[in-house]
């Protein structure tokens, strides 16, 4: 049985969601909403013929949607998500959930109080190789996790918010998965005019992190390094998105290369959301996680604006074996 779903926002990322929703056997796309006439024309040309192309959330809900996927500009995420929840919708909202911790907490509280599925599009958590990497951690294959190194660099990205808010949610969501007991404490932020940004953090159980973010980098880099007491695992998402390299943490001796069955992360994410709507189950990246990531970003924003204290961390993402 398919879920009647509406897409709210058909910009650059919304167009990817439009394709994915149209291809999903679990989705019946009943409406696409966007305030832009040009983007509505794009939707009209690419959406299933049965989908209504409208301007507002209210019109999309009137088309018979049971759930909504929100891909509007980041500053509008919280307000649109809350309006959808109050209208009785289950909601998947693109990252970040909100631009303030207070707004994010309200979204999480309202979804919980109304019994709605509230999920944040922390896409990296649905990447097959990232899921395998987190499974290696859970299985104890790396030993005690000590450090996360990450680099997310390119010349592109959402320009409605800073690189911190545009790119930071990805790796902070992975850090939260490594230690979900609370949001990580920010120890330092260095920024050259806001882009690039280097974020240093530490979780409650002592996992350190160095996360490098930029939308002004000449080459595309997407790396994740998880350092354990026994082994270090490396994912190069640009050059080898379907494999994880594992080496000894001491000495760097290569042990194995783990191949991962590939699926498009966005298709996995959409399938997971629709399954949660149908089965009334808690998503892997609920609003509560979205709120934890927003709190960390808000703390990092303060550091970025007023200056940061120094932090000494053990491994740069660029030092991967």
DOMINU-995679 format. One record per atom (N, C-alpha, C): residue in three letters; z, y, x negated. Coordinates in steps of 0.001 Angstrom, whole numbers, plus 500000, padded with zeros to 6 digits. Last residue first. Example, Ala and Ser with C-alpha at 12.3 -4.5 7.8 and 13.67 -1.06 7.14 Angstrom:
2
Ser507080497750487150Ser507140498940486330Ser507870500030487100Ala507800494310486810Ala507800495500487700Ala507800496700486800
//
This chain:
321
Unk507100506768455321Unk506494505821454388Unk505098505438454859Unk507288510293455960Unk507259508910456439Unk506611507989455410Unk507542512921455572Unk507985512055454478Unk507968510594454874Unk506990514428457768Unk505926514287456802Unk506292513380455641Unk509380514570459076Unk508370513685459651Unk507231513455458654Unk512044514461456671Unk510983515211457341Unk509997514215457927Unk515345513487456563Unk513963513046456465Unk513063513931457282Unk518040514473456647Unk517631513497455652Unk516148513221455532Unk518997517959456598Unk518660516748457320Unk517952515776456391Unk521032520623456819Unk520463519717455836Unk520255518376456507Unk520673523835458183Unk521009522430458417Unk520327521586457354Unk521887527198458685Unk521117526190457957Unk521588524798458335Unk521702528983461769Unk522438528569460595Unk521684527414459940Unk519293531399462892Unk519910530080462890Unk520729529851461637Unk518561534042465251Unk518673533490463909Unk519462532211463923Unk518148534882467794Unk519206535562467044Unk519357535054465620Unk515978533399468801Unk516031534846468989Unk517031535532468077Unk516467530756468190Unk515200531355467754Unk515260532872467807Unk518913530311469471Unk518831530266468015Unk517583530974467518Unk517973530497472122Unk518985531439471629Unk518963531489470106Unk516286528298472182Unk515732529638472373Unk516696530708471881Unk518059526188472001Unk517162526455470877Unk516561527847470971Unk519177526343474542Unk520035526578473374Unk519186526909472156Unk516902525702476013Unk517532527004476219Unk518452527347475047Unk516466523074475129Unk515469524113474859Unk516071525504475002Unk518759521826476176Unk518531521849474731Unk517525522932474352Unk518280522227478913Unk519481522793478294Unk519328522873476774Unk515921520729479204Unk515883522183479399Unk517110522846478774Unk516941518157478808Unk515955518690477869Unk515876520215477984Unk518582517959481059Unk519166517843479720Unk518225518424478666Unk516676518148483114Unk517676519204482976Unk518331519165481595Unk515299515748482725Unk514593517022482604Unk515550518172482396Unk517328513988483362Unk516858514055481978Unk516109515357481739Unk517493514631486085Unk518679514794485239Unk518287514835483754Unk515016513920487107Unk515325515338486968Unk516546515563486073Unk514111510988485095Unk514524511693486311Unk514797513161486040Unk512264508950483805Unk512521510333483366Unk512896511171484588Unk512204506606485236Unk512642506530483849Unk512961507918483296Unk513430506972488657Unk512412506996487602Unk513016506946486208Unk514937504727490910Unk515148505876490011Unk514094505868488907Unk513186503752493911Unk513933503473492692Unk513986504727491816Unk511642503278496240Unk512867504081496284Unk513771503763495103Unk509155502138496190Unk510294501220496116Unk511643501923496217Unk507425504365496351Unk507271503243497275Unk508526502382497337Unk508346505981494258Unk508264506509495625Unk508236505358496620Unk508018504242492088Unk509360504718492431Unk509394505272493853Unk505228504015492124Unk506049502824492366Unk507477503214492743Unk504548506624491443Unk504177506123492765Unk504954504851493124Unk505584506721488780Unk506045507628489833Unk505750507071491218Unk504054504712487509Unk505510504606487584Unk506062505491488697Unk501473505746487707Unk501786504461488344Unk503297504304488524Unk501778508036486129Unk501466508165487555Unk501807506878488297Unk502295506824483594Unk503242507753484210Unk503025507860485713Unk499952505372483133Unk501239504668483213Unk502266505535483937Unk498136507475483007Unk497980506464484061Unk499270505677484247Unk499092508774480736Unk499124509470482023Unk498959508492483177Unk498636506896478645Unk500002507230479069Unk500058507912480434Unk496301504323478940Unk496455505773478930Unk497855506137479437Unk497263501517476995Unk496903502077478293Unk497083503581478206Unk497095498906474596Unk496905500314474929Unk496605500527476412Unk499500496885473082Unk498423496928474075Unk498303498343474624Unk500150497333469687Unk500627497571471042Unk499428497620471985Unk501104495812466611Unk500048496259467514Unk500598496332468941Unk503002496616463891Unk503092496060465241Unk501997496652466111Unk503172495664460713Unk502447496605461548Unk502358495986462933Unk505896495317458353Unk504986494828459393Unk504290495993460072Unk506973496291455899Unk507331494977456417Unk506315494445457415Unk506766498147452931Unk506152497846454219Unk506501496431454651Unk509501499694451421Unk508601498539451386Unk508087498207452787Unk511262501835451028Unk510005502075451724Unk509038500910451723Unk513795502053449857Unk512683501589449046Unk511326501761449688Unk515368501599452801Unk515634501775451370Unk514463501200450593Unk514081500903455131Unk514551502277454976Unk514878502588453525Unk511084499054455174Unk512486499090454793Unk512923500534454591Unk508885499789457953Unk509174499617456527Unk510672499589456312Unk506355499518460320Unk507783499338460054Unk507978499039458574Unk504157501195462424Unk504376500696461067Unk505875500661460806Unk502589500491465414Unk503806501026464805Unk503949500376463433Unk499645501323467346Unk500400500499466406Unk501600501264465842Unk497910502910468745Unk498194501587469287Unk498975500711468322Unk497210505258467507Unk498124505336468645Unk498535503984469217Unk496438506235464740Unk496664504845465156Unk497638504812466327Unk495954508970464468Unk495137508017463719Unk495282506583464187Unk497746510167466325Unk496369510637466185Unk495494509553465557Unk500241509055466168Unk499569509009467464Unk498136509524467414Unk501843507106464213Unk500873508179464012Unk499959508163465233Unk505086506087464025Unk503937506109464934Unk503094507332464608Unk507296504112462172Unk506426505284462175Unk505299505075463173Unk510625503157461422Unk509412502916462199Unk508629504211462321Unk512696501708459013Unk512111502946459521Unk510808502608460227Unk515705499722458858Unk514257499907458831Unk513881501266459399Unk518533499972458629Unk517819498859458015Unk516330499133457833Unk519321502310459831Unk520047501891458632Unk519319500771457897Unk516291504080460777Unk517485503289461030Unk518149502891459733Unk514314506641461867Unk514962506081460679Unk516231505356461100Unk511291507151463278Unk512673506817463621Unk513267506061462446Unk508827509506463635Unk509491508654462652Unk510920508413463129Unk505779510430464972Unk507184510155465281Unk507700509177464232Unk503158512831465111Unk503883511770464411Unk505308511658464931Unk500307514267465332Unk501263513770466311Unk501984512588465673Unk498170516893464535Unk499138515930464026Unk500102515562465144Unk495138518416463931Unk495989517827464962Unk496872516756464341Unk494856521386461902Unk494571519981462202Unk495554519458463242Unk495720524054461841Unk494287523747461756Unk493917522309462057Unk497983525310464258Unk497801524453463095Unk496343524006463021Unk499260526535466348Unk498480527364465427Unk498229526609464129Unk501143525432467848Unk499829525535468481Unk498901526389467621Unk503768523277466733Unk502860524399466496Unk501602524271467346Unk506850521950465606Unk505974522252466738Unk505052523409466386Unk508970519441464427Unk508071520526464045Unk507015520708465137Unk512197518431464328Unk511020518438465187Unk510186519668464871Unk514600516373463219Unk513797517510462758Unk512469517437463494Unk517836515162464009Unk516416515276464329Unk515824516507463674Unk520455512677463845Unk519884513971463530Unk518391513969463861Unk522905511131465697Unk521497511038465303Unk520983512447465034Unk525552511259466654Unk525264511596465272Unk523839511400464805Unk526136510955469295Unk526539509868468397Unk526025510039466975Unk525081513342470312Unk526527513098470393Unk526971511982469462Unk522552514545468001Unk523036514002469266Unk524535513714469183Unk521221517478466654Unk522084516326466409Unk522627515845467750Unk518339519246465318Unk519310518906466358Unk520127517695465932Unk516010521741464567Unk516955520768464029Unk518031520511465084Unk512662522689464732Unk513903522527465488Unk514748521435464843Unk510352525010463928Unk511006523798463427Unk512406523753464018Unk507341526345465108Unk508784526254465293Unk509253524952464654Unk504575528567464174Unk505237527300464470Unk506757527428464621Unk505747530610466571Unk504798529506466464Unk504259529524465034Unk507525532711466491Unk507551531850467666Unk506628530667467585Unk507352533954464086Unk506803534643465244Unk506744533783466481Unk508139531195462873Unk507332532287462346Unk506664532976463526Unk511398529829462969Unk510148530144463660Unk509458531305462971Unk513935527431463089Unk513191528379462279Unk511842528590462923Unk517066526573464192Unk515688526780464625Unk515063527779463678Unk519784524252464190Unk519010525317463553Unk517627525388464175Unk521174522642465963Unk521841523080464740Unk521093524201464029Unk521842521807469264Unk520887522439468373Unk521635522990467161Unk522842518712470513Unk523287520020470042Unk522259520568469054Unk521195517010473215Unk521491517192471799Unk521948518606471480Unk522988516088476205Unk521849516747475577Unk522194517050474126Unk524218512665476475Unk524298514107476698Unk523083514763476077Unk523583509983476297Unk524907510358476790Unk525049511848477080Unk521241508854475291Unk521210509491476607Unk522550509995477124Unk519690508644472564Unk521114508859472839Unk521239509594474170Unk517016508074472794Unk517759507429471710Unk519263507561471895Unk516308509762474871Unk516260508318475100Unk517026507555474019Unk516503512211473566Unk517441511921474654Unk517461510426474962Unk514323511937471863Unk515666512034471287Unk516724511725472342Unk512326512001473816Unk512504510788473014Unk513886510783472375Unk512679514602474707Unk512870513510475663Unk513039512183474938Unk512023516011472422Unk513411516052472892Unk513680514962473923Unk509287515568472349Unk510128514867471386Unk511608514941471731Unk508468517068474734Unk507997515725474397Unk508991514987473512Unk509542519682474824Unk510046518652475728Unk509642517235475348Unk508039521246472851Unk509359520695472573Unk509838519606473514Unk505702522430473804Unk505609521171473069Unk506959520472472888Unk506498524667475372Unk505268523940475664Unk505262522545475057Unk508802525684474269Unk508854525183475641Unk507623524361476011Unk507886526272471641Unk509139525548471861Unk509164524907473242Unk505691527875472056Unk505485526515471547Unk506727525663471756Unk506298529668475182Unk506275529524473733Unk506008528071473338Unk503981529729477998Unk505323529729477423Unk505182529552475915Unk501334529774478471Unk502156530531479418Unk503609530596478955Unk499800528188476878Unk500133529514476357Unk500950530350477337Unk499714524836476003Unk500036525763477087Unk500480527105476504Unk497335524208473335Unk498598524045474039Unk498777525096475112Unk495855523893470003Unk495806524040471453Unk497202523893472048Unk495888523206467453Unk495451524579467700Unk495468524882469197Unk498853521356466582Unk497434521465466909Unk497095522939467069Unk501574519100466237Unk500846520248465718Unk499384520207466174Unk504409517799466023Unk503481517953467159Unk502702519243466918Unk506457515525464439Unk505546516649464240Unk504550516650465383Unk509753514319463828Unk508577514427464690Unk507770515653464311Unk512348512060463150Unk511462513086462617Unk510212513130463474Unk515589511125463756Unk514263511237464368Unk513513512367463681Unk518091509008462335Unk517299510236462319Unk515993510062463079Unk519591506658462706Unk520201507794462019Unk519421509095462197Unk520438503718464385Unk519513504837464283Unk520235506048463702Unk521220500718462837Unk521789501903463487Unk520860503096463289Unk518290498648462958Unk519677498873462590Unk520218500071463364Unk515861498145464014Unk515917499155462949Unk517318499329462377Unk516379496295465984Unk515476495915464913Unk515539496894463741Unk517851496504468292Unk518567496568467024Unk517715496273465806Unk516619496759470699Unk516820495389470201Unk517587495353468880Unk516347499507470865Unk517264498828471786Unk517595497419471300Unk514331499889468929Unk515658500475468751Unk516682499729469591Unk512241498542470162Unk512704498091468848Unk514102498622468554Unk511970500179472414Unk512432498800472595Unk512922498219471270Unk510930502458471260Unk512270502530471842Unk512847501145472097Unk508433501351470559Unk509319501878469540Unk510754501955470046Unk507363500820473067Unk507642499696472153Unk508598500143471055Unk507122503437473992Unk507976502497474721Unk508337501297473842Unk505281504362472145Unk506621504950472169Unk507583504026472912Unk503077502824472877Unk503660502626471551Unk505054503242471459Unk502528503745475553Unk502885502344475267Unk503533502128473913Unk504054506560476892Unk503115506127475868Unk503468504688475486Unk506010507552478401Unk505150506564479048Unk504029506093478123Unk507221509499476946Unk508046508343477301Unk507225507231477964Unk505332511508476856Unk505509510669475676Unk506324509414475981Unk505583512946479266Unk504490511991479086Unk504715511032477932Unk507577513787481380Unk507778513665479934Unk506830512564479455Unk507457514953484127Unk506348514378483374Unk506548514453481873Unk510276514000486037Unk509652514980485153Unk508584514283484320Unk511112513348489439Unk510703512840488132Unk510020513951487351Unk512921512483492134Unk512608513643491309Unk512336513176489891Unk512972511269495315Unk512615510904493948Unk512234512195493224Unk515674512405497391Unk514269512420496999Unk514099511892495573Unk518198512737498467Unk517682511377498313Unk516212511318497947Unk519395515164498539Unk518464514864499627Unk517868513459499533Unk520945515210496232Unk521598515411497530Unk520706515007498698Unk519022514875494181Unk520064513865494398Unk520666513980495787Unk517540517235494487Unk516872515937494604Unk517889514837494890Unk519570519115494014Unk518931519052495331Unk518192517731495515Unk520232518634491298Unk521246518497492350Unk520609518342493729Unk517836519199489977Unk518417517863489891Unk519419517631491024Unk517533521940490634Unk516500520960491003Unk517082519547491018Unk519845522977489441Unk519667523071490898Unk518630522056491364Unk519294522490486731Unk520441521826487367Unk520330521863488890Unk517119524215486365Unk516943522776486199Unk518068522001486880Unk518329526710486738Unk517276526262487655Unk517083524750487575Unk520113526684484533Unk520616526806485908Unk519589526316486916Unk518467526587482297Unk519325525440482593Unk519821525483484033Unk515104527707482796Unk516525527977482580Unk517320526738482951Unk512629526787483336Unk512762527599482131Unk514184528097481908Unk512080523312484267Unk512388524719484567Unk512456525478483256Unk510854521001483300Unk511293521060484684Unk511534522497485127Unk507991521762481218Unk509414521542481421Unk509774521653482899Unk506342518866482675Unk507368519451481810Unk506995520889481462Unk505441518529486160Unk505133518552484739Unk506281519187483955Unk507057516592488588Unk506728517924488086Unk506474517844486596Unk506957514715491410Unk506733514618489969Unk506303515999489508Unk508904514143494282Unk508278515125493391Unk508167514598491961Unk508910513661497804Unk509235513147496480Unk508369513920495493Unk509635516149500332Unk508714515458499440Unk509432514802498267Unk510990517793502097Unk511098516343502261Unk510197515529501374Unk511078520437501623Unk510125520009502648Unk510110518497502824Unk512756520542499496Unk513290520998500781Unk512354520636501935Unk510928519670497526Unk512096518852497881Unk512634519249499245Unk509161521862497474Unk508677520540497863Unk509827519622498276Unk510848523879496566Unk510194524021497868Unk509694522668498366Unk511510522840494024Unk512548523002495045Unk511943523131496437Unk508956522962492780Unk509650521679492950Unk510719521764494034Unk508504525715492781Unk507601524837493539Unk508265523485493785Unk510639526586491142Unk510503527072492521Unk509611526162493363Unk510121525192488696Unk511371525003489439Unk511218525424490898Unk507475526068487865Unk507815524672488133Unk509038524511489034Unk506617528555487099Unk506732528305488541Unk507282526924488870Unk506318528650484333Unk507338529503484950Unk507546529250486436Unk504089526757483925Unk505483526400483650Unk506513527314484308Unk501645526619486578Unk502162527186485322Unk503665526953485157Unk501504523298488181Unk501346524755488201Unk501826525320486863Unk501553520635488876Unk501006521027487573Unk500651522512487585Unk503186518177490640Unk503135519617490404Unk502664519899488982Unk502601516003493190Unk502567516091491735Unk502290517553491406Unk504400514830496045Unk503568515826495379Unk503694515697493869Unk504330512667498915Unk504822513027497592Unk503880514061496993Unk503124512551501304Unk504473511993501236Unk505156512379499924Unk500904514650503113Unk501428514138501845Unk502842513608502020Unk499508515757505220Unk500115514442505387Unk500650513825504116Unk498710518316505148Unk497638517314505112Unk498179515894505201Unk500995519780504870Unk500460519616506225Unk499335518592506294Unk501120519886502120Unk502077519047502836Unk501590518772504254Unk499082521739501669Unk498967520395501113Unk499915519430501829Unk500103524025502862Unk498891523413503410Unk498717521979502910Unk502286524482501144Unk502513524230502568Unk501298523558503207Unk501059525062498691Unk501876523857498840Unk502038523497500301Unk497713526413499137Unk499171526478499053Unk499822525108499166Unk494938526146499384Unk495470527163498467Unk496967527045498229Unk492983523060499330Unk493715524145499980Unk494307525074498924Unk491065520475500226Unk491208521431499131Unk491769522714499734Unk491797517156501190Unk491657518554501588Unk491884519449500383Unk490021514187500459Unk491106515102500091Unk490803516510500580Unk487795512620500947Unk488778512725502026Unk489899513725501724Unk486340512553498557Unk485836513333499695Unk486864513541500807Unk488411513039495650Unk487834512149496653Unk487410512956497885Unk487441515801493474Unk488421515046494261Unk487716514062495186Unk485369517279492344Unk485863516105491629Unk486887515276492403Unk484632519503493817Unk483560518718493185Unk484053517397492610Unk487055520538494575Unk486124520120495625Unk485028519214495051Unk488091521299492112Unk488706520196492851Unk487763519648493915Unk486384523455491559Unk486412522293490667Unk486982521082491410Unk487153525113493653Unk485770524628493594Unk485673523413492679Unk489755525653492903Unk489535524907494145Unk488102524355494187Unk489254527158490659Unk489847525830490482Unk489741525005491756Unk488172529425491893Unk487370528667490927Unk487928527261490734Unk490311530377493495Unk489078529887494124Unk488233529038493167Unk493659529563492843Unk492417530073492260Unk491195529518492990Unk495814528256493873Unk495584529618494354Unk494258530183493865Unk495490524908494971Unk495495525852493855Unk495171527231494420Unk495916521528495894Unk496195522937496173Unk496140523748494898Unk494545518759497394Unk494683519446496119Unk494850520928496432Unk495377515833499330Unk495156517275499196Unk495280517698497745Unk495541513096499253Unk495216513711500545Unk494935515194500433Unk494976510301497518Unk495044511746497285Unk494579512460498551Unk496760507623497394Unk495779508172498319Unk495903509687498220Unk497484505408494720Unk497494506765495271Unk496397506953496309Unk497201503002493531Unk498466503228494223Unk498508504572494936Unk494886502958492098Unk494894502200493352Unk496176502404494160Unk493751505943490600Unk494882505027490802Unk494790504286492132Unk491773507840490370Unk491481506489489884Unk492564505481490237Unk492929510155491328Unk491744509639491999Unk491420508219491614Unk494934510494489420Unk495305510190490796Unk494123509611491570Unk493271511101487224Unk494144509931487193Unk494576509519488594Unk491949513482488003Unk491195512276487645Unk492061511026487750Unk494208515119488389Unk493261514887489475Unk492450513619489208Unk495287515194485825Unk496035514528486895Unk495130514212488083Unk493303516703484597Unk493567515337484130Unk494326514539485189Unk493658519042486047Unk492383518338486157Unk492484516911485625Unk496158519906485243Unk495996519420486604Unk494690518667486796Unk495579520929482746Unk496269519644482837Unk496160519059484246Unk494030523223483577Unk493573522315482526Unk494251520951482613Unk494705523336487122Unk494275523955485875Unk493897522898484858Unk495565522860489728Unk494383522170489209Unk493801522922488012Unk498256522405491817Unk497838522982490547Unk496692522189489945Unk499454519680493219Unk499667521131493307Unk499387521728491937Unk498252516962494973Unk498323517590493653Unk498433519095493839Unk499815514652497150Unk499080515900496958Unk499287516390495541Unk499600511339498524Unk500108512280497526Unk499204513509497460Unk500541508445499966Unk499814509675500275Unk500409510807499440Unk500328505446498251Unk501191506564498595Unk500316507788498850Unk499148502216499405Unk499050503417498595Unk499959504517499143Unk500000498808499160Unk500000500000500000Unk500000501252499118
//
